[in-house]
């Protein structure tokens, strides 16, 4: 019954969202979209690190993750 890693509420942002916007607005949003992409990548890396630490150092995490709504960050 264990589910995958919990996801934050914000959906991954793609530059495709800006494709339909006019050039001026797209130019303003492009740096923000790049920053969001960077943050999403960093969050993914930290999630992987937390999973590894939980798996190697805290075996009880797997039991706790079976509870609905509990993920790696909540269980230690």
N, C-alpha and C positions, 0 to 999 in steps of 0.2 A: 504494500500500500504506500510505500515511500514514493514521494514525487520528486521531480527534479528540483534544481535550485529555485528559490523564490525570485520573482522578478519585481522590480520596482514599478510603480504606477505609470511612469512615463514610458511610452513606446519608443523604440529606437527611431531616431530621426534620420531621414535620408535626404540627400540633395534633390532627389526626385520630387520632393514636396515643393521645392522652389522652382521647378521647371515651368510651371504654368503662370508664374508671377512675371510682372513687367521687369525690365532690366534694372531699373533704379532700385526697386524693392529687393530684387535678387542680390544686387551688389551690397546692400545693407545687411541682408541676412546671411550671406555666404560665410563671413567670419564666425558668426554665431553657430551656424550649422557645423562648421569644422570643429569648433570647440566642443559641441555636444557629441560629435563622433569620437573625439579624443577622450572625453569623459566616459562614454560608453565602453570604449576599449579598456580604459584603466579599471573601470568597475568590473568588467569581465575578468581581467587579470587578477584582481583582488579576490573575487569570488572563487576562482580556481585555487588560489593560494590558501584561502580559508578552508575550502573543501579538503585540500591535501593535509593541512594541519589537523583538521577535525578527524579525518580518517586515520592518520598515523598516531596522533597523541590522545584522542578522546574517543575510544571505541563506543562509548555509551551514546554518542551523538546519533548513530544509526537507529538506535531504539527510539530516541526522542523524535527523530524526523518522521517516524511513522504516524505521529499525531498530526492531524490536519492543521495547517498553518504554521508549523514549526520548521524552521530551516536551520542551516549551519550557524548563522549568527545568533539565533535565539536559543540554541541548545547548549551552549557552553557557559 
